[in-house]
Amino acid sequence: MIGYVEGVLALLVLLAFWAATLCVRVSIWAAHRFEIFARPNARASHTIPTPRLGGLGFASAFYLVLMFAQIKLRLPLSPWLIAVLVGGAWALVGGFLDDVFELKPYWKFLFQLAAAATAVVTGFCPLPVAVEQWSRTILSPILVEILAIIFTVSFILLVMNAYNFMDGMDGQAALFGALVSLAIAMPLVAFDFPYAVGQSVVLLALAGVLFAFLMFNLPTTEQPRKTFMGDSGSQFVGFVLAMAALHTCEDRNSSFPFAAAIIVLSPFLWDVLYTLIRRALRGENLLQAHRTHLYQRLLVAGWTHGRTLALNFVLWSLCFVLAQLDARFWRNESHFLRPLVWLAVLLVHAGYTLFVLFEERKARREQRV
């Protein structure tokens, strides 16, 4: 029998979907009214000026839904939840200003830093369990706290920028963000309820608004219904996902360990880090805009947006399953099996990378013929 809290959670997802549908429509109208468009350029994957305030729309719906959840469930205002709400606002405002005024990179970084610093100010600075246990044996308590601050801020900045970099193709960032949200939320709802009610509400609300946004951002969506999430959306979602992953560090009894969170985030992290290392080894300017992410190289090789998104969805689904498997081994204390999961994750990403290289060479051969 479904209880009151479970019923509210189900209603919350539906409300998030409905509210985001409405708010994104308003954001499209506002983008047309004030001419806030993503213009096509050499790096872009689109060819028509497209509204770029979708993120502002679904983030507004996210905050409205959390207000509803607070009224119905009386969510405890933990340091984590305060950091999500306030830091998310910093990320949203910085992204919105960049969408409108195209800020210089250092201004964008300052807003990202402000969002990450919110976690520090609220006292939410976790370390992975193994790292914390090791560090406390050789470091003083003050140095452990400093290490925790450095880790927290660095991880948030990494995920925010990785998510922002990978928001370059229709449907990609929204679908990935929704899947990551569900991957972390499902074990929390199944095994950690009601203790993880705050985290569950945040992740389910995020999944709901992102699924609604997908209706306006899929490769098959046509103008004038189409919109991009823009930096307002990518910065906001990247921050919330980073905070969700970090919470698995703080709660040692969580049914979803930090390693599983890294696995489900790994498709974006792998692409960004692989591309960064590859460009560095080739002597390229790392600060210069480019179009050499793995998914972009498939597009250059002749793949359509829809076909590329479908392939990436398969990759993300594999990581989703492997993350749940790692979490299950964690809960059952079958720790000796977890390295096999991590090896499988590496093989999946290596196989995807080799497939992209194969498609590139195939396209070059066909061009020569």
C-alpha positions, 0 to 999 in steps of 0.5 A: 500500500502506498503511504502518504510520503510515497504518494507525495513523491509520485505527485512531486514528479508529475508536478515537476513535469507539468510545471517545467512544461509551462515554465519552459514555454514561458522561457521560449516566449521570453527568448523570442521577445528579447532575442536571446538566441544561441547563434550558429557558429563553427563549433555549434551543432545547430544551424538555426538561431535557437532560444537558449533560456530553457534552463531558466525555465526548468530551474524555476519549476524545480524551485517551485516544486521544492517549495511544494515539497517543503510544505507537504513533507517539512523537509529538514534544512540540512547543510546539504539542502541549503547548499543545493538551494543557494549554490544552485541559485548562484549557478543559475544566475551566473549561467543566465548572465552568460546566456544574455551577456556572454560573460568573459571566462573569468566571470563564469568561473567566479560564479561557479566558484561562488556556487561551490563555495556555498557548500563550504560555507554551509559546512558540507565538505565530505571526503570519500570514506576510504580517503578520509580514513587514510588521511586521518591516520597521517594528517592533523584534523585541520589538514583533513578539513582543508583536504575536504574543502579542496576535494569538495570545491574541485569536484563541484567545479569538475562536474559543472564544467564537464556537464557544460562542455557536453551540452552541445547536442540536442537532448544529450545533457537533459537525458543524461541528467535525468538518468543520473538523477534517477540512478541515484534516487532509486536506491535512496527511495528503496533503501534509505527512506525516510532518512534520505527524503531531502535528497530523494525530493531534489533528485526526483524533482530534477528528473521530472523537470529534465524529462519535461524539457526534453520535449523541447530539446530532442533532435526531432523537435522543430521550431518554434517549440525548440529551445536549448537549456543554455548555460543557465541550465547546464551550470545549474544541473551540473551543480545539483548532480555534483552535490548529489554525488558528494552526499554519498560521501557524507552518508557512510550508510548510504545505499548508493556509494560514491564509487557508484555515483562516479560510475553513473557520471563517468560518460561525461567525465570520461569524454571531457578528461579524454578529450582534454588529455588528447588535446594536451598531448597534441599541443593544442590550446586548451582554452580555445573552443573546439569540436573534438569531444567524442560525440562531436567527432561522431557528428563530424563523421556523418552521424545524425543527432538522433543516431548519436543520441541513441548510441550514447543512451546505450552507453549511459544505460550500461553505466546505469546498470553497472552503478546499480550493480556496484551499489548492490555489492556495497550493500551486501558487503561483497566488496571483492566483486566491486573491482570487477564492476570498475573494470567493466566500466573502463572496458565500456568506455574504452570500447566506445572510444575505439568505436568513435576512432573506427567511425572517423577512419571509415568516414575519411576512407569514404571521403577519399573514395 
